[in-house]
């Protein structure tokens, strides 16, 4: 009897262990599944927010664009964003009314863009602007609503944990209550149917036609830091578009990563990190580029007369650093500062013409006015001596190409990169419309509008898209 009892206890113990393992495995699988589902929802939501933000910017560009070719391109971009927004929304657990109203709105916007492209050759006529204003207002309402939800998610809100008993009455769907017919108004009067980054040249033109050795590259690095250099270590060679010697450096109480091109011995990139208790600069070069306040397309310098003295000193430091690298005629074409770090974009200005393809991005620690970031690949690609930069249009003729909606504040000549390859001389007109700042570029040879950019405010400063 005792033996039977022991066997029974043993069997029960085994069953408990097996059950525990099974429950643990099931729970782990369930947790993994929930995590995957949450990742899918959040990724889809982020993409929806991005689509709507892009639509709002593109529609606003139509308000100040006066060139049919540019308008066709903008309309095509909006069509693409509406399709992607519908796809992103379809992957989210929202109720049928939200899905239906939003899909109808996106279909109408897509169809309206199609009608303008097909029947008006992409040309926005005077009677279209009232429609576009209403559409822009609707998109703005959607954007603001989505950004409120985004703020909640950034503070820990989990979509998958707020579905309740079903999608129709879930807490997550309740966030979309303002997505109604009233919010997403779309005029039926016309249609009721269903300098991002510039492409660099493929040929590197800005480097001297000499090849330097590893030892010569090391000497270049030593010259950069002088007596502040503590340690210099060769990290190897890199081969992509540029062949470089890569170095690790300790100087100025920082670790630096440096790339010197084999061809020309040119400082291509430099990224510095503070490694002591001073944490005001612990960003990498990639973060420096992400936080930069301009695209490689470039925009005109805003007045820096009212900038604080720290930023002015940083700009002087950046220009001086260029001159020490034998890079001449550089001027600040954009600047901003955030958390004691200055982000400065320099471009050559020759005969009062800005050479935007030759942009160099520099990051300066405002605490000790030290260069902590440098990215000069655009300059290495494009810098050449340009000749015959003589406009065929006068500034007055170019100004007449600008929409009367834009209140022009400044204008000047510049060289800008084209969408795919090459560059052109253009008039840059900076102005405002409806509280937004824009930059429009009119080809100085053909009179065509070749670029329109809008400045938007971010937590880090101004961004141009």
Secondary structure as GFF3:
##gff-version 3
##sequence-region A 1 465
A	DSSP	alpha_helix	2	62	.	.	.	ID=ss1
A	DSSP	alpha_helix	68	90	.	.	.	ID=ss2
A	DSSP	alpha_helix	96	119	.	.	.	ID=ss3
A	DSSP	alpha_helix	128	154	.	.	.	ID=ss4
A	DSSP	three_ten_helix	167	169	.	.	.	ID=ss5
A	DSSP	alpha_helix	171	174	.	.	.	ID=ss6
A	DSSP	alpha_helix	214	225	.	.	.	ID=ss7
A	DSSP	three_ten_helix	226	228	.	.	.	ID=ss8
A	DSSP	beta_strand	229	239	.	.	.	ID=ss9
A	DSSP	beta_strand	243	251	.	.	.	ID=ss10
A	DSSP	beta_strand	254	261	.	.	.	ID=ss11
A	DSSP	beta_strand	267	274	.	.	.	ID=ss12
A	DSSP	alpha_helix	285	291	.	.	.	ID=ss13
A	DSSP	alpha_helix	309	324	.	.	.	ID=ss14
A	DSSP	beta_strand	330	338	.	.	.	ID=ss15
A	DSSP	beta_strand	341	350	.	.	.	ID=ss16
A	DSSP	beta_strand	353	355	.	.	.	ID=ss17
A	DSSP	three_ten_helix	356	358	.	.	.	ID=ss18
A	DSSP	beta_strand	360	365	.	.	.	ID=ss19
A	DSSP	beta_strand	370	375	.	.	.	ID=ss20
A	DSSP	alpha_helix	377	382	.	.	.	ID=ss21
A	DSSP	alpha_helix	395	399	.	.	.	ID=ss22
A	DSSP	beta_strand	407	417	.	.	.	ID=ss23
A	DSSP	beta_strand	423	433	.	.	.	ID=ss24
A	DSSP	beta_strand	436	443	.	.	.	ID=ss25
A	DSSP	beta_strand	449	458	.	.	.	ID=ss26
A	DSSP	beta_strand	461	464	.	.	.	ID=ss27
###
